[in-house]
């Protein structure tokens, strides 16, 4: 794990056990919230405050990214990539795009 993002990933895993991916963006009003998904692409149920904290951690861990566009952090790969809209599910072997 890169030492730059190690604390962020460890904190996410502590706050959201089972988390595999985090999708986040910053709204035009400057608010960042995260949607956290397990390995199967199922969204984890987290409190709003926890989703806000995770969104903040992720955007601060990767300052060079344009967070006004949705991005997803893959915790295992330690990689961020552009993604679909923040409320759309992550497609996986267990879900189909468009399902929640």
C-alpha positions in Angstrom: 0.0 0.0 0.0 1.3 3.4 -0.9 2.3 5.3 2.3 0.4 8.4 1.0 -3.0 6.7 1.0 -2.4 4.0 3.6 -4.1 5.9 6.4 -7.1 6.8 4.3 -7.7 3.2 3.2 -7.2 1.9 6.7 -9.7 4.5 8.1 -12.3 3.6 5.4 -12.0 -0.1 6.2 -12.3 0.6 9.9 -15.4 2.8 9.4 -17.0 0.6 6.7 -16.0 -3.1 7.1 -16.4 -4.9 3.8 -15.8 -1.8 1.7 -14.2 -2.5 -1.6 -14.9 0.6 -3.6 -15.7 4.2 -2.8 -17.4 6.5 -5.3 -17.4 10.2 -4.5 -17.4 13.7 -6.0 -17.7 17.2 -4.8 -20.9 19.0 -5.5 -21.0 22.6 -6.9 -21.7 23.7 -3.3 -18.5 22.1 -2.2 -20.0 19.1 -0.4 -18.4 15.7 -0.9 -20.2 12.5 0.0 -19.3 8.9 -0.7 -21.2 5.9 -1.8 -19.4 2.8 -0.4 -19.7 -0.6 -2.1 -18.7 -4.1 -1.2 -16.9 -6.5 -3.5 -20.2 -7.6 -5.0 -21.1 -4.0 -5.9 -23.8 -3.7 -3.2 -23.9 -0.3 -1.5 -23.1 -0.4 2.2 -25.6 1.3 4.5 -23.7 4.1 6.3 -24.7 7.2 8.2 -24.6 10.5 6.3 -21.8 11.7 8.6 -19.7 8.6 7.8 -20.3 9.0 4.1 -19.3 12.7 4.4 -16.1 11.8 6.3 -15.1 9.1 3.8 -15.7 11.4 0.9 -13.6 14.1 2.6 -10.8 11.6 3.2 -10.7 10.3 -0.3 -10.7 13.7 -2.0 -7.9 14.9 0.3 -5.8 11.8 -0.3 -5.9 12.4 -4.1 -5.6 16.2 -4.5 -4.8 16.3 -8.2 -8.1 14.8 -9.3 -11.0 16.9 -10.6 -13.5 15.8 -7.9 -16.4 17.8 -9.6 -16.5 14.6 -11.8 -17.5 11.3 -10.1 -14.5 9.0 -9.4 -14.2 5.6 -7.7 -11.4 4.5 -5.4 -10.7 0.8 -5.6 -9.4 0.0 -2.2 -7.6 -3.2 -3.1 -5.9 -1.7 -6.2 -5.3 1.6 -4.5 -6.4 3.2 -7.8 -8.9 6.0 -8.6 -10.8 6.1 -11.9 -13.5 8.2 -13.4 -16.9 6.6 -12.9 -20.6 6.9 -13.5 -22.8 9.3 -11.7 -22.4 9.0 -7.9 -25.8 7.5 -7.3 -25.5 4.8 -10.0 -24.5 1.4 -8.8 -21.3 -0.3 -9.7 -21.9 -3.2 -12.1 -20.5 -6.5 -11.1 -21.0 -10.2 -11.5 -23.7 -10.0 -8.9 -25.5 -6.9 -10.1 -26.5 -5.4 -13.5 -26.0 -1.8 -14.4 -29.1 0.1 -13.5 -30.0 -2.1 -10.5 -29.6 -0.7 -7.0 
